Amino acid sequence: MNTFELDKKFIAPTYARFPLEIVGGKGSVLLGGDGREYIDLGSGIAVNIFGAVDDEWVKACTEQMNRFQHTSNLFYSEPCAKLAQMLCERTGMNNVFFSNSGAEANECAIKAARRWGALNKGEEYTTIITLKNSFHGRTLTTLAATGQDAFHKDFLPLTEGFVYAEPNDIDDVERLCKENKCAAVMFEIVQGEGGVNALSKEFVSGLVKLAKEENLLLVCDEVQIGNGRSGMLYGFMNYGFKPDIFSTAKGLGGGLPLGATVLGEKVKDVFAPGLNGSTFGGNPVCCAGAISILSRLDEKLLAEVREKSEYIFSTLRGSSGIKSVSGLGLMIGVETEKDSNEVLAKCRENGVLVLKAKTKIRLLPPLNIPFDTLKKAIDVLKDACRI
């Protein structure tokens, strides 16, 4: 049996895969099993932020593999400690809990917020406000945190304790805060799966003010927009505030599974030994790769991300067949006149791989994609959208 047949027979049918097998690649170009090359504007859903088979990342991971590939968290590990230091020093936060994925990082953030609320406001202060159209993961608790009804119907009962506010409506958040005993507000700076929509700066400023007035934690989900994709190291930095907790994953590991929950001053002591844990969290190979990634997310690269973002926005806005362009940095949603599935297929036929978010085309290219390659890919997208 070929790969398609093996997949159909032996893998749980949870994915609507594109009819393409990836067999190799380098940088922002992937090689398909059909022998064709494809410009990658998806980067594994914002994971391969330096593209495929990045030499420095491979070297860092391989060197660590040749030392030791894993030790339990009952022992100390230098890559884990150094990565935590880098995250804290570059964000002004205090300490880190490492896990394996964005969902697990968000689970830890929820645990931290609830324990903080119970300890500092009263045992009943455990409700967390999230936003409609948000997406926070696929565990039972992060599904419950996700503000989309479509995710709430198939695995009932979900974890209780979440209420959902309209995005960009501070009055609605304040109403929910008054009606519930709340510990925190949890939100994505750019709602990815909800349609690649960036929150307004006025709304985020309102959240900061409300959190101070009502003694709420601000929990920022940076799983997809974090690690340079916004044009700043983390998305919240575009809005001029520092959250009490932020979660991140995807691009942090550069292709290996790694999640991080980064804790600020208010919550730095919320966990004690035995209150949380992970067998693979902080794996030394994953952390070595992440150190390589994070060390190269400097101002020069971030400026290039902003420049590429501006090029995409200015090129696509007003182009034939394009209704709107949304997002931030190199996390971009394109609303098209044509059905997005048609546009996606047309791009693939012409050697460009794009993704979807709801009914929009979603662009998540490697941050270091060469400008000429990016321009070629955007030309293909424009042509696929043209009416």
ChimeraX attribute file (.defattr): number of C-alpha atoms within 10 A of each C-alpha:
attribute: neighborCount
match mode: 1-to-1
recipient: residues
	/A:1	7
	/A:2	6
	/A:3	10
	/A:4	12
	/A:5	10
	/A:6	10
	/A:7	12
	/A:8	10
	/A:9	11
	/A:10	8
	/A:11	10
	/A:12	8
	/A:13	10
	/A:14	6
	/A:15	7
	/A:16	6
	/A:17	9
	/A:18	10
	/A:19	8
	/A:20	12
	/A:21	14
	/A:22	14
	/A:23	11
	/A:24	14
	/A:25	18
	/A:26	13
	/A:27	20
	/A:28	26
	/A:29	22
	/A:30	22
	/A:31	18
	/A:32	16
	/A:33	13
	/A:34	10
	/A:35	11
	/A:36	10
	/A:37	17
	/A:38	21
	/A:39	25
	/A:40	30
	/A:41	26
	/A:42	23
	/A:43	28
	/A:44	19
	/A:45	20
	/A:46	29
	/A:47	25
	/A:48	27
	/A:49	29
	/A:50	25
	/A:51	27
	/A:52	23
	/A:53	17
	/A:54	18
	/A:55	12
	/A:56	14
	/A:57	21
	/A:58	16
	/A:59	15
	/A:60	19
	/A:61	21
	/A:62	16
	/A:63	15
	/A:64	18
	/A:65	15
	/A:66	9
	/A:67	10
	/A:68	11
	/A:69	14
	/A:70	16
	/A:71	14
	/A:72	14
	/A:73	15
	/A:74	7
	/A:75	6
	/A:76	10
	/A:77	16
	/A:78	11
	/A:79	20
	/A:80	23
	/A:81	14
	/A:82	14
	/A:83	23
	/A:84	22
	/A:85	15
	/A:86	14
	/A:87	18
	/A:88	17
	/A:89	12
	/A:90	11
	/A:91	15
	/A:92	13
	/A:93	22
	/A:94	20
	/A:95	19
	/A:96	24
	/A:97	21
	/A:98	26
	/A:99	26
	/A:100	22
	/A:101	22
	/A:102	26
	/A:103	25
	/A:104	27
	/A:105	30
	/A:106	32
	/A:107	22
	/A:108	23
	/A:109	26
	/A:110	24
	/A:111	17
	/A:112	25
	/A:113	30
	/A:114	24
	/A:115	20
	/A:116	25
	/A:117	25
	/A:118	16
	/A:119	14
	/A:120	13
	/A:121	16
	/A:122	13
	/A:123	13
	/A:124	14
	/A:125	22
	/A:126	25
	/A:127	22
	/A:128	28
	/A:129	27
	/A:130	26
	/A:131	25
	/A:132	19
	/A:133	21
	/A:134	27
	/A:135	24
	/A:136	28
	/A:137	21
	/A:138	15
	/A:139	16
	/A:140	18
	/A:141	20
	/A:142	22
	/A:143	22
	/A:144	26
	/A:145	33
	/A:146	27
	/A:147	25
	/A:148	18
	/A:149	11
	/A:150	9
	/A:151	16
	/A:152	16
	/A:153	10
	/A:154	8
	/A:155	11
	/A:156	9
	/A:157	10
	/A:158	16
	/A:159	13
	/A:160	12
	/A:161	17
	/A:162	21
	/A:163	21
	/A:164	21
	/A:165	22
	/A:166	14
	/A:167	21
	/A:168	18
	/A:169	17
	/A:170	18
	/A:171	14
	/A:172	15
	/A:173	24
	/A:174	17
	/A:175	11
	/A:176	18
	/A:177	23
	/A:178	11
	/A:179	9
	/A:180	17
	/A:181	18
	/A:182	27
	/A:183	30
	/A:184	27
	/A:185	26
	/A:186	28
	/A:187	26
	/A:188	26
	/A:189	29
	/A:190	27
	/A:191	25
	/A:192	25
	/A:193	18
	/A:194	18
	/A:195	23
	/A:196	27
	/A:197	22
	/A:198	19
	/A:199	19
	/A:200	15
	/A:201	14
	/A:202	13
	/A:203	16
	/A:204	21
	/A:205	15
	/A:206	18
	/A:207	21
	/A:208	18
	/A:209	13
	/A:210	20
	/A:211	18
	/A:212	12
	/A:213	9
	/A:214	14
	/A:215	15
	/A:216	25
	/A:217	28
	/A:218	24
	/A:219	28
	/A:220	26
	/A:221	31
	/A:222	28
	/A:223	30
	/A:224	29
	/A:225	32
	/A:226	27
	/A:227	28
	/A:228	28
	/A:229	28
	/A:230	28
	/A:231	28
	/A:232	22
	/A:233	20
	/A:234	22
	/A:235	26
	/A:236	22
	/A:237	16
	/A:238	14
	/A:239	14
	/A:240	10
	/A:241	11
	/A:242	17
	/A:243	20
	/A:244	22
	/A:245	30
	/A:246	28
	/A:247	29
	/A:248	29
	/A:249	32
	/A:250	27
	/A:251	30
	/A:252	29
	/A:253	29
	/A:254	31
	/A:255	24
	/A:256	21
	/A:257	22
	/A:258	28
	/A:259	30
	/A:260	30
	/A:261	29
	/A:262	28
	/A:263	25
	/A:264	21
	/A:265	13
	/A:266	15
	/A:267	20
	/A:268	17
	/A:269	13
	/A:270	15
	/A:271	14
	/A:272	7
	/A:273	6
	/A:274	6
	/A:275	9
	/A:276	11
	/A:277	13
	/A:278	14
	/A:279	13
	/A:280	17
	/A:281	23
	/A:282	29
	/A:283	24
	/A:284	25
	/A:285	26
	/A:286	28
	/A:287	31
	/A:288	26
	/A:289	27
	/A:290	26
	/A:291	24
	/A:292	20
	/A:293	23
	/A:294	20
	/A:295	10
	/A:296	15
	/A:297	17
	/A:298	12
	/A:299	13
	/A:300	9
	/A:301	16
	/A:302	22
	/A:303	14
	/A:304	17
	/A:305	23
	/A:306	20
	/A:307	15
	/A:308	22
	/A:309	22
	/A:310	14
	/A:311	15
	/A:312	19
	/A:313	20
	/A:314	12
	/A:315	14
	/A:316	20
	/A:317	15
	/A:318	12
	/A:319	16
	/A:320	15
	/A:321	18
	/A:322	18
	/A:323	15
	/A:324	16
	/A:325	22
	/A:326	19
	/A:327	24
	/A:328	24
	/A:329	25
	/A:330	27
	/A:331	26
	/A:332	26
	/A:333	26
	/A:334	26
	/A:335	21
	/A:336	22
	/A:337	16
	/A:338	15
	/A:339	13
	/A:340	22
	/A:341	14
	/A:342	12
	/A:343	23
	/A:344	22
	/A:345	17
	/A:346	18
	/A:347	24
	/A:348	21
	/A:349	13
	/A:350	16
	/A:351	19
	/A:352	24
	/A:353	24
	/A:354	23
	/A:355	19
	/A:356	20
	/A:357	19
	/A:358	14
	/A:359	15
	/A:360	26
	/A:361	23
	/A:362	29
	/A:363	26
	/A:364	25
	/A:365	28
	/A:366	28
	/A:367	29
	/A:368	17
	/A:369	22
	/A:370	12
	/A:371	13
	/A:372	9
	/A:373	14
	/A:374	21
	/A:375	16
	/A:376	12
	/A:377	22
	/A:378	20
	/A:379	16
	/A:380	19
	/A:381	23
	/A:382	18
	/A:383	17
	/A:384	23
	/A:385	26
	/A:386	14
	/A:387	12
